[in-house]
Amino acid sequence: MAEKLITEGTEIKFTEHYKKMWPFVKPYWIRALIGILLCIPIGALDSVVALALKPYMDLVLVDKTDRSPAYIPLLIVAFTTLQGFLNYAATYLNTWVGTKINHDLKRALFKKLVSLEIAFFDKNNSGHIMQRFSSDADMACTGLLENLKVFVSRLFSSISLICVLIYNSWQLSIIAIIVLGCALMPLASVKRRIKYIVLRNVTEASKIFTNYNETYSGAKTIYSYNLQQKIYNKFDNTLRTIFKLTMKMIQKTAWMTPLMHIIISIGIGGVIGYGSYLIVNGTITSGNFVSFITALVMLYTPIKGIGKNFNNVQISFLAIERVMDILEMEPAVKDKANAGTLKQIKKGISFDKVLFEYVPGTPVLKNVSLNVRAGTTVAIVGNSGGGKTTLVNLLPRFYDVNAGAVKIDGQDIRNLTLESLRDKIAVVFQDNFLFEGTIRDNIILGRENATDEEIAQALKMAYLDNFVAGLENGIDTEIGERGALLSGGQRQRLAIARAFIKNAPIVVLDEATSALDNKSEAVVQKAIDNLMRDRTVFVIAHRLSTVQNADKIVVINDGQIVEEGTHEELLNIENGAYKALYNAQFKKKAA
């Protein structure tokens, strides 16, 4: 299932990580290869200084010859300058390629995000999604080529410096290489020790995003209920947990650097002691020894700090694993391979013995069967939590049924493409989401090629034309994030105008007026009446006064249809569920 985001998995090797990233590297592989190849001379040139010290020491400082090799200092400067230019070029190329890969990876992740079923968003909070679909991509790409660059340059630096060591003294080289191997041994178990901590840290870091999102979206609720301290405590507890995880990471990894320092100091001490003996008995010259020590220090210095770099490499690899887990997810709701296209609706819509569960073993809809003729209006009423919204959410395949089928003109909607199915359905929710931008931007979401005349007609039918005409910028007025600059009734009418522009043959009205005051409801209801003309309409409503004229009223309680008929037919059922609801609302209104 798509909602499974964190996988324990087995150990993945270095090459497998990069193999999984290859489709994203492939478009830029030439630049990436050049950037990596530049690291070879960058690393190899580290040996120039150490190698040049042997003749310089032997000829100038020991023999005190007049034949001073003046070219050596110039050679060192020249090679160091060349190394600097190569390093700049490699950094530029790696940054260019890394950023391109990062953006392509985020595009792929975002495309995956918008293909996942609604259940995925039900089960994962906003902070978790931001962490997994954005931050993990940054973490993966930041480490990918940069760490490869460091690895290649240090590999060839080490090879060239080891060659200098062997050239100066194979005896001392044996000691140096054995010590190097001992220093690198602790790195073998790094990933196993930090994987659980990294995964926990990802989970906790996502809570930080969620805290910010909730504080922004729920500011009025927070202030109304004086929740500032409660929200702060929640945020503070998350930070404390992250601090503990950070310190656990330090406990498990920080000891490697000092341990390497100790091991390497033992190696250097051994080399100095044995090297002094070799100089005295004439096996090597002073120049050999100085050149050897210089190469050894240049070899060991980056090794002493490699523990931290290696940790970052492993964290990048873990991020790649998590990114690939997401990209390999399959949406639970998707097109079949041979899905057909819904062109029009002639006969009607039917729910055939539908069973649906959000949680396995807990059915929300139980054996529901319902027939709705094309061009008619069906109202769905009943107690809260009875399954009314769930029923209409199955029509655009926000969710798929667990058993039975939803059919249009006798064809199972699972055999139709999602695009063609949803193109024929317009939904007006109780709390419609408006995007930041202008009134025009939000209206034409229903159909981007709508003409100005069609937009004007939609505004008129939604009773928004007078309001828009009174605005300085008219239809191009900014409405703020989530339509914050509009009233509740204006937001609903804007959503209705959007549905008008879409001009879909099926309309779903999910509690479209329940959150409005009486005055706003009256205007919005007129707009809804316009929208319902000549369409197949599903209306979910608590206020029965708004559905009395429906062609059919269906009462759903506890996931089952208990009654269906016209308003008059249902009122004539003695002790009927609809009659009880109607009488309860009538008495409340009378009181």
C-alpha positions as CSV (number, residue, x, y, z in Angstrom):
1,M,0.0,0.0,0.0
2,A,1.1,3.5,-0.7
3,E,0.8,4.6,2.9
4,K,3.8,2.5,3.9
5,L,6.6,5.0,3.9
6,I,9.3,3.7,6.2
7,T,10.9,0.3,5.4
8,E,13.5,-1.5,7.4
9,G,14.8,-3.3,4.4
10,T,18.1,-5.1,4.1
11,E,21.6,-3.6,3.8
12,I,22.1,-2.0,0.4
13,K,25.5,-1.8,-1.0
14,F,27.3,1.4,-2.3
15,T,26.9,0.4,-5.9
16,E,23.2,-0.4,-5.5
17,H,22.5,3.1,-4.2
18,Y,24.0,4.7,-7.2
19,K,22.4,2.2,-9.5
20,K,19.0,3.2,-8.2
21,M,19.8,6.8,-8.8
22,W,21.1,6.2,-12.4
23,P,17.8,7.1,-14.2
24,F,18.2,10.6,-12.7
25,V,21.9,10.8,-13.3
26,K,21.7,9.5,-16.9
27,P,20.6,12.8,-18.7
28,Y,23.6,14.5,-17.2
29,W,26.1,11.6,-17.1
30,I,28.7,13.3,-19.4
31,R,29.0,16.4,-17.2
32,A,28.9,14.2,-14.1
33,L,31.6,12.0,-15.5
34,I,33.8,15.0,-16.4
35,G,33.3,16.3,-12.9
36,I,34.4,13.0,-11.4
37,L,37.3,12.5,-13.8
38,L,38.6,15.9,-12.8
39,C,38.9,14.5,-9.3
40,I,41.5,12.1,-10.4
41,P,44.3,14.7,-11.1
42,I,43.0,16.7,-8.1
43,G,43.7,13.8,-5.9
44,A,46.9,12.6,-7.7
45,L,48.5,16.0,-7.5
46,D,48.5,15.8,-3.7
47,S,51.7,13.6,-4.0
48,V,53.6,16.3,-5.9
49,V,54.7,18.2,-2.7
50,A,55.8,15.1,-0.9
51,L,57.6,13.7,-3.9
52,A,59.5,17.0,-4.5
53,L,60.8,17.1,-1.0
54,K,63.2,14.2,-1.5
55,P,65.6,15.8,-4.0
56,Y,65.2,19.1,-2.3
57,M,66.2,17.7,1.1
58,D,69.0,15.5,-0.2
59,L,70.6,18.2,-2.5
60,V,70.1,21.4,-0.5
61,L,69.7,20.6,3.2
62,V,71.9,17.5,3.4
63,D,74.5,17.7,0.7
64,K,74.4,21.6,0.8
65,T,75.2,21.5,-3.0
66,D,75.3,24.6,-5.1
67,R,73.2,22.9,-7.6
68,S,70.0,24.2,-5.9
69,P,66.9,22.8,-7.7
70,A,65.2,26.2,-8.0
71,Y,62.6,24.6,-10.3
72,I,61.1,22.6,-7.3
73,P,59.4,25.5,-5.5
74,L,58.1,26.8,-8.9
75,L,56.9,23.3,-9.8
76,I,55.0,23.0,-6.5
77,V,53.3,26.4,-7.0
78,A,52.4,25.5,-10.6
79,F,50.9,22.1,-9.7
80,T,49.0,23.6,-6.7
81,T,47.6,26.3,-9.0
82,L,46.5,23.7,-11.5
83,Q,44.9,21.7,-8.7
84,G,43.0,24.8,-7.6
85,F,41.6,25.4,-11.0
86,L,40.6,21.8,-11.5
87,N,39.0,21.8,-8.0
88,Y,36.9,24.9,-9.0
89,A,35.8,23.2,-12.3
90,A,34.9,20.0,-10.5
91,T,32.9,21.8,-7.9
92,Y,31.0,23.9,-10.5
93,L,30.2,20.8,-12.6
94,N,29.1,18.7,-9.6
95,T,26.9,21.5,-8.2
96,W,25.3,22.0,-11.7
97,V,24.7,18.3,-12.0
98,G,23.6,17.8,-8.4
99,T,21.1,20.6,-8.6
100,K,19.6,19.3,-11.8
101,I,19.3,15.8,-10.3
102,N,17.7,17.2,-7.2
103,H,15.1,19.1,-9.2
104,D,14.4,16.1,-11.4
105,L,14.0,13.9,-8.3
106,K,11.6,16.4,-6.7
107,R,9.6,16.5,-10.0
108,A,9.3,12.7,-9.9
109,L,8.4,12.7,-6.2
110,F,5.8,15.4,-6.7
111,K,4.3,13.6,-9.7
112,K,4.1,10.5,-7.5
113,L,2.5,12.5,-4.7
114,V,-0.3,13.8,-6.9
115,S,-0.9,10.3,-8.3
116,L,-1.5,8.7,-4.9
117,E,-4.9,7.9,-3.6
118,I,-6.8,10.1,-1.1
119,A,-6.3,7.4,1.6
120,F,-2.6,8.2,1.5
121,F,-3.3,11.8,2.6
122,D,-5.7,10.6,5.2
123,K,-2.9,8.5,6.8
124,N,0.1,10.8,6.6
125,N,0.2,14.3,8.0
126,S,1.5,17.3,6.1
127,G,4.9,17.4,8.0
128,H,5.6,13.8,7.1
129,I,4.8,14.4,3.5
130,M,7.0,17.5,3.3
131,Q,9.9,15.6,4.9
132,R,9.6,12.5,2.7
133,F,8.9,14.3,-0.6
134,S,11.2,17.3,-0.3
135,S,13.8,17.1,2.5
136,D,14.8,13.5,1.7
137,A,15.4,14.5,-1.9
138,D,17.7,17.4,-0.7
139,M,19.5,15.0,1.7
140,A,20.0,12.4,-1.0
141,C,21.2,14.7,-3.7
142,T,23.4,16.9,-1.5
143,G,25.4,13.8,-0.6
144,L,25.3,12.0,-3.9
145,L,27.8,13.6,-6.2
146,E,29.6,15.7,-3.5
147,N,30.5,12.5,-1.6
148,L,31.4,10.7,-4.9
149,K,33.7,13.7,-5.7
150,V,35.3,13.4,-2.2
151,F,35.6,9.6,-2.6
152,V,37.3,9.7,-6.0
153,S,39.7,12.6,-5.1
154,R,40.7,10.9,-1.9
155,L,41.0,7.5,-3.5
156,F,43.5,8.8,-6.1
157,S,45.1,11.0,-3.6
158,S,45.6,7.9,-1.4
159,I,46.9,5.8,-4.3
160,S,49.4,8.5,-5.4
161,L,50.6,9.1,-1.8
162,I,51.0,5.3,-1.2
163,C,53.1,5.2,-4.4
164,V,55.3,7.9,-2.9
165,L,55.5,5.9,0.4
166,I,56.6,2.8,-1.4
167,Y,59.1,4.7,-3.6
168,N,60.8,6.2,-0.5
169,S,60.7,3.0,1.6
170,W,58.8,-0.2,1.2
171,Q,59.6,-1.2,4.8
172,L,58.0,1.9,6.3
173,S,55.1,1.5,3.8
174,I,54.1,-1.8,5.3
175,I,53.7,-0.2,8.7
176,A,51.7,2.8,7.2
177,I,49.3,0.6,5.2
178,I,48.6,-1.8,8.2
179,V,47.8,1.2,10.4
180,L,45.6,2.7,7.6
181,G,43.6,-0.6,7.5
182,C,43.1,-0.6,11.3
183,A,42.0,3.0,11.2
184,L,39.3,2.3,8.6
185,M,37.9,-0.9,10.2
186,P,35.3,0.9,12.5
187,L,33.6,2.4,9.5
188,A,32.2,-1.0,8.4
189,S,29.4,-1.0,11.0
190,V,28.4,2.7,10.8
191,K,25.2,2.2,8.8
192,R,23.9,-0.5,11.0
193,R,24.4,1.6,14.1
194,I,22.8,4.8,12.8
195,K,20.0,3.6,10.6
196,Y,17.3,3.4,13.3
197,I,18.4,6.8,14.7
198,V,18.2,8.4,11.3
199,L,14.7,7.0,10.6
200,R,13.5,8.2,14.1
201,N,15.0,11.6,13.4
202,V,13.1,11.8,10.1
203,T,9.8,11.1,11.9
204,E,10.5,13.7,14.6
205,A,11.7,16.3,12.1
206,S,8.4,15.8,10.2
207,K,6.5,16.8,13.3
208,I,8.3,20.2,13.3
209,F,6.8,20.8,9.8
210,T,3.4,19.7,11.1
211,N,3.6,22.0,14.1
212,Y,4.3,25.0,11.9
213,N,1.5,24.1,9.5
214,E,-1.0,23.6,12.3
215,T,0.0,26.9,14.0
216,Y,-0.5,28.7,10.7
217,S,-3.8,27.1,9.7
218,G,-5.2,27.0,13.2
219,A,-4.1,30.4,14.5
220,K,-7.7,31.5,15.3
221,T,-8.5,28.3,17.1
222,I,-5.2,28.5,19.1
223,Y,-6.0,32.1,20.2
224,S,-9.7,31.4,20.9
225,Y,-8.9,28.5,23.3
226,N,-5.7,30.0,24.7
227,L,-3.7,27.1,23.4
228,Q,-0.4,29.0,23.0
229,Q,1.3,27.2,25.8
230,K,0.0,23.8,24.8
231,I,1.2,24.2,21.2
232,Y,4.5,25.5,22.5
233,N,4.9,22.5,24.8
234,K,4.2,20.2,21.9
235,F,6.8,21.9,19.8
236,D,9.3,21.9,22.7
237,N,8.8,18.2,23.3
238,T,9.6,17.5,19.7
239,L,12.8,19.5,19.8
240,R,13.8,17.7,23.0
241,T,13.3,14.3,21.3
242,I,15.4,15.5,18.3
243,F,18.1,16.6,20.7
244,K,18.2,13.2,22.4
245,L,18.4,11.5,19.0
246,T,21.2,13.9,17.9
247,M,23.2,13.0,21.1
248,K,22.6,9.3,20.5
249,M,24.0,9.7,17.0
250,I,27.1,11.4,18.6
251,Q,27.4,8.6,21.1
252,K,27.4,6.0,18.3
253,T,29.7,7.7,15.8
254,A,31.8,10.5,17.4
255,W,34.2,8.1,19.0
256,M,35.5,7.0,15.6
257,T,37.4,10.2,15.0
258,P,39.4,10.2,18.2
259,L,40.0,6.4,17.8
260,M,41.4,7.1,14.3
261,H,43.6,9.8,15.8
262,I,45.1,7.4,18.3
263,I,45.6,4.6,15.7
264,I,47.2,7.0,13.3
265,S,49.5,8.5,15.9
266,I,50.7,5.0,16.7
267,G,51.5,4.6,13.0
268,I,53.3,7.9,12.8
269,G,55.2,7.1,16.0
270,G,56.2,3.7,14.6
271,V,57.3,5.1,11.3
272,I,59.4,7.8,13.0
273,G,61.1,5.2,15.3
274,Y,61.8,2.7,12.6
275,G,62.6,5.4,10.0
276,S,65.4,6.8,12.3
277,Y,66.9,3.3,12.4
278,L,66.8,3.0,8.6
279,I,68.5,6.4,8.2
280,V,71.3,5.5,10.6
281,N,72.1,2.3,8.9
282,G,72.0,4.0,5.5
283,T,68.9,2.1,4.1
284,I,67.2,5.4,3.3
285,T,68.3,9.0,3.0
286,S,67.0,11.9,5.0
287,G,65.2,13.1,1.9
288,N,63.5,9.7,1.6
289,F,62.4,10.0,5.2
290,V,61.1,13.6,5.0
291,S,59.3,12.9,1.8
292,F,57.8,9.7,3.4
293,I,56.6,11.5,6.5
294,T,55.1,14.3,4.4
295,A,53.2,11.8,2.2
296,L,52.1,9.9,5.3
297,V,50.7,13.0,7.1
298,M,48.9,14.0,3.9
299,L,47.5,10.5,3.6
300,Y,46.4,10.3,7.3
301,T,45.1,13.8,7.8
302,P,41.9,13.4,5.7
303,I,41.5,9.8,7.1
304,K,41.3,11.2,10.7
305,G,38.2,13.2,9.7
306,I,36.7,10.6,7.4
307,G,34.4,9.3,10.1
308,K,32.1,12.4,9.9
309,N,32.2,12.4,6.1
310,F,31.4,8.7,6.1
311,N,28.4,9.3,8.4
312,N,27.1,11.9,5.9
313,V,27.5,9.4,3.1
314,Q,25.5,6.8,5.0
315,I,22.8,9.4,5.8
316,S,22.6,10.2,2.1
317,F,22.3,6.5,1.3
318,L,19.5,6.1,3.8
319,A,17.7,9.1,2.2
320,I,18.1,7.5,-1.2
321,E,16.5,4.4,0.2
322,R,13.5,6.3,1.5
323,V,13.2,8.2,-1.8
324,M,13.2,5.0,-3.8
325,D,10.6,3.5,-1.4
326,I,8.3,6.3,-2.4
327,L,9.0,6.2,-6.1
328,E,8.4,2.4,-6.1
329,M,5.0,2.8,-4.4
330,E,2.0,1.9,-6.5
331,P,-1.2,3.9,-6.0
332,A,-4.1,1.9,-4.7
333,V,-6.5,3.8,-7.0
334,K,-5.2,3.9,-10.6
335,D,-6.2,3.2,-14.2
336,K,-6.3,-0.3,-15.5
337,A,-4.1,-1.1,-18.5
338,N,-7.1,-1.3,-20.9
339,A,-9.3,1.4,-19.2
340,G,-11.9,3.0,-21.4
341,T,-13.0,6.6,-21.7
342,L,-16.3,7.9,-20.3
343,K,-17.8,10.1,-23.0
344,Q,-21.4,10.8,-21.8
345,I,-24.0,9.5,-19.3
346,K,-27.2,8.3,-20.9
347,K,-28.9,5.9,-18.4
348,G,-27.7,6.7,-15.0
349,I,-25.5,5.7,-12.0
350,S,-25.8,2.6,-9.8
351,F,-24.3,1.4,-6.6
352,D,-24.4,-2.4,-6.7
353,K,-24.0,-4.2,-3.3
354,V,-21.2,-1.9,-2.3
355,L,-19.1,-2.7,0.7
356,F,-16.4,-0.2,1.8
357,E,-13.9,-0.1,4.7
358,Y,-11.4,2.6,5.7
359,V,-10.0,0.2,8.3
360,P,-10.0,-3.6,7.5
361,G,-12.8,-5.3,9.4
362,T,-14.7,-2.1,10.1
363,P,-17.2,-1.6,7.3
364,V,-18.5,1.9,6.7
365,L,-20.9,1.0,3.9
366,K,-22.6,-2.4,4.0
367,N,-24.2,-4.0,1.0
368,V,-25.5,-0.6,-0.4
369,S,-27.5,-0.7,-3.6
370,L,-28.8,2.5,-5.2
371,N,-30.0,3.4,-8.7
372,V,-30.0,7.1,-9.9
373,R,-31.4,8.0,-13.3
374,A,-29.5,10.4,-15.4
375,G,-30.7,14.0,-15.1
376,T,-32.4,13.4,-11.7
377,T,-31.5,14.7,-8.2
378,V,-30.9,12.3,-5.3
379,A,-30.6,13.7,-1.8
380,I,-28.6,11.6,0.8
381,V,-29.5,12.3,4.4
382,G,-29.1,10.5,7.7
383,N,-27.3,10.6,11.0
384,S,-23.8,11.9,11.3
385,G,-21.1,9.3,10.6
386,G,-23.6,7.1,8.7
387,G,-21.6,7.0,5.5
388,K,-23.2,9.7,3.3
389,T,-20.0,11.4,2.3
390,T,-18.2,8.1,1.9
391,L,-20.9,7.0,-0.6
392,V,-20.4,10.0,-2.9
393,N,-16.6,9.8,-2.5
394,L,-16.7,6.5,-4.2
395,L,-18.2,8.0,-7.4
396,P,-15.1,10.0,-8.5
397,R,-13.0,7.1,-7.2
398,F,-11.4,9.0,-4.3
399,Y,-11.5,5.5,-2.9
400,D,-12.3,2.1,-4.4
401,V,-14.9,-0.2,-3.1
402,N,-13.9,-3.4,-1.2
403,A,-16.8,-5.4,-2.7
404,G,-19.5,-4.7,-5.2
405,A,-19.3,-2.0,-7.8
406,V,-20.2,1.6,-8.8
407,K,-21.4,1.7,-12.3
408,I,-22.2,4.4,-14.9
409,D,-24.5,3.2,-17.7
410,G,-23.9,-0.3,-16.5
411,Q,-20.1,0.0,-16.8
412,D,-17.9,-0.5,-13.7
413,I,-16.1,2.9,-13.1
414,R,-12.9,0.9,-12.4
415,N,-12.8,0.1,-16.1
416,L,-12.8,3.8,-17.0
417,T,-9.8,6.2,-16.9
418,L,-9.7,8.4,-13.8
419,E,-9.2,11.5,-16.0
420,S,-12.3,10.9,-18.1
421,L,-14.4,9.9,-15.0
422,R,-13.5,12.9,-12.9
423,D,-13.9,15.2,-15.9
424,K,-17.6,14.4,-15.9
425,I,-18.0,15.2,-12.1
426,A,-18.0,18.5,-10.4
427,V,-17.8,18.6,-6.6
428,V,-18.8,21.4,-4.3
429,F,-17.6,20.6,-0.7
430,Q,-18.6,22.1,2.6
431,D,-15.2,23.7,2.9
432,N,-13.9,24.3,-0.6
433,F,-10.2,24.7,-1.1
434,L,-9.3,27.9,-3.0
435,F,-5.8,28.4,-4.3
436,E,-3.7,31.6,-3.8
437,G,-4.2,33.8,-6.8
438,T,-7.1,35.7,-8.3
439,I,-10.8,35.1,-8.7
440,R,-10.2,34.3,-12.3
441,D,-7.4,31.8,-11.5
442,N,-9.8,29.8,-9.2
443,I,-12.8,29.9,-11.5
444,I,-10.9,28.5,-14.6
445,L,-9.6,25.6,-12.7
446,G,-12.8,23.9,-13.9
447,R,-11.8,24.6,-17.5
448,E,-8.7,26.6,-18.4
449,N,-9.7,27.5,-21.9
450,A,-13.0,29.1,-20.7
451,T,-13.9,32.4,-22.5
452,D,-14.6,35.7,-20.8
453,E,-18.2,35.3,-21.8
454,E,-18.4,31.9,-20.1
455,I,-16.7,33.2,-17.0
456,A,-19.1,36.1,-16.8
457,Q,-22.1,33.7,-17.2
458,A,-20.7,31.5,-14.4
459,L,-20.3,34.5,-12.1
460,K,-23.9,35.5,-12.9
461,M,-25.3,32.0,-12.2
462,A,-23.3,31.8,-9.0
463,Y,-24.6,35.3,-7.9
464,L,-21.1,36.6,-7.8
465,D,-21.3,39.1,-10.6
466,N,-22.4,42.1,-8.5
467,F,-19.7,41.4,-5.9
468,V,-16.9,41.1,-8.5
469,A,-18.2,44.2,-10.3
470,G,-17.7,46.2,-7.1
471,L,-14.0,45.3,-6.8
472,E,-11.3,47.6,-8.0
473,N,-9.5,44.9,-10.0
474,G,-12.7,42.9,-10.7
475,I,-12.1,39.3,-11.6
476,D,-8.4,39.7,-11.3
477,T,-8.6,40.5,-7.6
478,E,-6.2,38.5,-5.3
479,I,-8.1,36.4,-2.8
480,G,-5.2,35.4,-0.5
481,E,-4.1,32.0,0.6
482,R,-7.1,29.6,0.8
483,G,-9.4,32.5,-0.1
484,A,-8.7,34.3,3.2
485,L,-9.9,37.6,1.9
486,L,-13.4,36.3,1.0
487,S,-16.3,35.6,3.3
488,G,-17.7,32.1,3.7
489,G,-20.6,32.6,1.3
490,Q,-18.3,34.2,-1.3
491,R,-15.9,31.3,-1.1
492,Q,-18.9,28.8,-1.6
493,R,-20.2,30.8,-4.6
494,L,-16.7,30.9,-6.1
495,A,-16.6,27.1,-5.8
496,I,-20.0,26.9,-7.5
497,A,-18.8,29.2,-10.3
498,R,-15.9,26.9,-10.8
499,A,-18.3,24.0,-11.1
500,F,-20.4,25.9,-13.6
501,I,-17.3,26.5,-15.8
502,K,-16.5,22.8,-15.6
503,N,-20.0,22.1,-17.0
504,A,-19.9,18.4,-15.8
505,P,-23.0,16.2,-16.3
506,I,-22.7,15.0,-12.7
507,V,-22.7,17.3,-9.7
508,V,-21.9,16.3,-6.1
509,L,-22.9,18.8,-3.4
510,D,-21.4,17.8,0.0
511,E,-23.0,19.9,2.7
512,A,-22.5,22.9,0.5
513,T,-24.5,25.3,2.7
514,S,-24.3,23.8,6.2
515,A,-21.6,26.2,7.4
516,L,-23.3,29.4,6.3
517,D,-25.7,31.7,8.0
518,N,-29.3,32.0,6.8
519,K,-28.7,35.0,4.6
520,S,-25.6,33.6,2.9
521,E,-27.3,30.2,2.6
522,A,-30.3,31.7,0.8
523,V,-28.0,33.3,-1.9
524,V,-25.8,30.2,-2.2
525,Q,-28.9,28.0,-2.5
526,K,-30.1,30.0,-5.5
527,A,-26.7,29.5,-7.1
528,I,-26.9,25.8,-6.3
529,D,-30.4,25.6,-7.9
530,N,-28.9,27.1,-11.1
531,L,-26.0,24.6,-11.0
532,M,-28.4,21.6,-10.6
533,R,-30.4,22.2,-13.8
534,D,-30.3,19.4,-16.3
535,R,-27.6,17.5,-14.4
536,T,-27.4,14.3,-12.4
537,V,-27.0,15.6,-8.9
538,F,-26.1,14.0,-5.5
539,V,-26.9,16.3,-2.6
540,I,-25.7,15.6,1.0
541,A,-27.5,17.8,3.5
542,H,-28.4,17.9,7.1
543,R,-31.0,20.7,6.6
544,L,-33.9,18.7,5.1
545,S,-35.6,21.9,3.9
546,T,-33.0,22.2,1.1
547,V,-33.7,18.7,-0.3
548,Q,-37.5,18.4,-0.2
549,N,-37.8,18.8,-4.0
550,A,-35.3,16.1,-4.8
551,D,-36.5,13.4,-7.2
552,K,-35.4,10.8,-4.6
553,I,-34.3,11.0,-1.0
554,V,-32.1,8.3,0.4
555,V,-31.7,7.8,4.2
556,I,-28.4,6.2,5.2
557,N,-27.8,5.1,8.8
558,D,-24.9,3.0,10.1
559,G,-23.7,2.3,6.5
560,Q,-27.0,1.0,5.2
561,I,-29.8,2.4,3.2
562,V,-32.8,2.3,5.5
563,E,-35.3,4.2,3.3
564,E,-35.6,5.8,-0.1
565,G,-38.4,7.7,-1.9
566,T,-39.8,11.2,-2.4
567,H,-40.3,13.7,0.4
568,E,-44.0,12.9,0.6
569,E,-43.5,9.2,0.4
570,L,-41.0,9.1,3.2
571,L,-43.2,11.3,5.5
572,N,-46.0,8.8,5.1
573,I,-43.9,6.0,6.5
574,E,-45.0,5.5,10.1
575,N,-42.1,5.6,12.5
576,G,-39.8,6.1,9.5
577,A,-36.2,7.3,9.9
578,Y,-36.8,10.3,7.5
579,K,-39.9,11.3,9.3
580,A,-38.1,11.2,12.6
581,L,-35.3,13.5,11.2
582,Y,-37.8,15.8,9.7
583,N,-39.9,16.1,12.9
584,A,-36.8,16.7,15.0
585,Q,-35.7,19.6,12.8
586,F,-39.2,21.0,12.5
587,K,-39.7,21.0,16.2
588,K,-36.3,22.6,16.7
589,K,-37.2,25.3,14.1
590,A,-40.6,25.9,15.7
591,A,-39.0,26.2,19.2
